[in-house]
Amino acid sequence: GIEDLFQPQLSPGGSNRRTQEDQTRSFWGDYLLDCEENDSSVTLEEIFMFATGLPCIPPAGVNPQPRLQFDTSSKFPMANTCANTLKLPLLDNYNTFKANMNFGIKNSPGFGCY
């Protein structure tokens, strides 16, 4: 699935930051499930497009491998499509995470342009 496609870049185990990152990874998993089950305004294809600039996963795979990073400087997701990097916001609760992910992806520049 799309969750396995993104390699998380994590802080050292036991750090406060890592605890936040693990919580956010859990939110990310829940969010992908919501998107997959049409319980979100965003689709998995839209997430992939936001992170990589590609409309779908190529048969040969994605190069460079998509990475998941964690960001405290923004409350919304950010992406570097050249490096296939998706930066997730570190937030305290899932509802805010989901709302901000939906907003950030839906309102990103170039969204829906192929």
N, C-alpha and C positions, 0 to 999 in steps of 0.2 A: 504493500500500500504506500500511499504518499508519505505516511509517517516514517517508514523505513528509508525513504529516499533521502531525507535530510539528516546529515551527520551533525549532532549537537556539539558545540564548542563549549565545554563546561569548565567552571572554576574548580580548584582543588577540593576534593571531598572534605567534609567537616567544616568548611567555611560558611559564614552567614550567607554570603553571596550564592554559594552552591545550593543552600536550602531554598532560596528564592527561585533559583533556576530550575530546581527539581519540581517545585510547585508549578512554575510556568510551563514546564514540559507536560505536566499532568493536565493543565488547562488546554494546552496545544492538542493533546490527544482527544480530549473531550470536544474541543472545537471542530476537529477534523471529523469526528463522529457525527456531530450536529450537521455539518455541511453535507456529509455523505447521506444522511437521513432526511435531507431537505428541511431541517429544523433551523435553518440559518438563511439569511438573504444572499450568502456567498456560496458558490459551488467549489468543489475541489479543483476543477479546471481553472477557476478564477484565481485561486490561491497559487497554483502552479505558474500561471501566467504572470501574476504579480511578482513572484520570486525569481523567475528565470527569463521572462519575456517570451517563453515558448507556449503555444496554445495547447500542446499535449506532450506527453512523455515520448521521446523518439524511441523506436524499436532498439536502437543500438545503445540506449541509455543516455545519460546526461553528463557532459564533461565541461567544466569541472563538476565534481559531485556537489550537489546542493548542500549548503551548510546552514545550520540554525545557530544564530547568535542571540545574546540576551542584552537588552539595552535599558539603562535607567534614564537616559537623557530624553526619551520620548515616550509619551503615553500611547502612541500609535505604532503599528508595524512599519518597518522600512525595508527596502530591498535594494540590493546591488545586483542588477540582472547580468552584468558582465562577469561577476564572480559567483553567480548563482547563490547569493547569500540572503537569507531572510532574517531580519532582526526582530525579535519579539519583545514587546514591552514587559517589564517586570511589574505586575500589578497585584493587588491584594485579594481580589475576588474574581470568580469566573464570569459573573454577569458583566462586569466592567471590561474584562479582557475580551469577551465575545463582542460586545458592542463596539469597542475600539478597533478590534480586528475588522469587523464588518465595515465600519466607517472608513478606516484607513485604506482598505483594499478597494472599496467602491469609489473612493474619491481620489485615487492615485492618478497622477498625470500619465497619459498614454494608455489608461485602462480601456480595454475593449478595442484598441487599435491593433490590427494585425499587420 
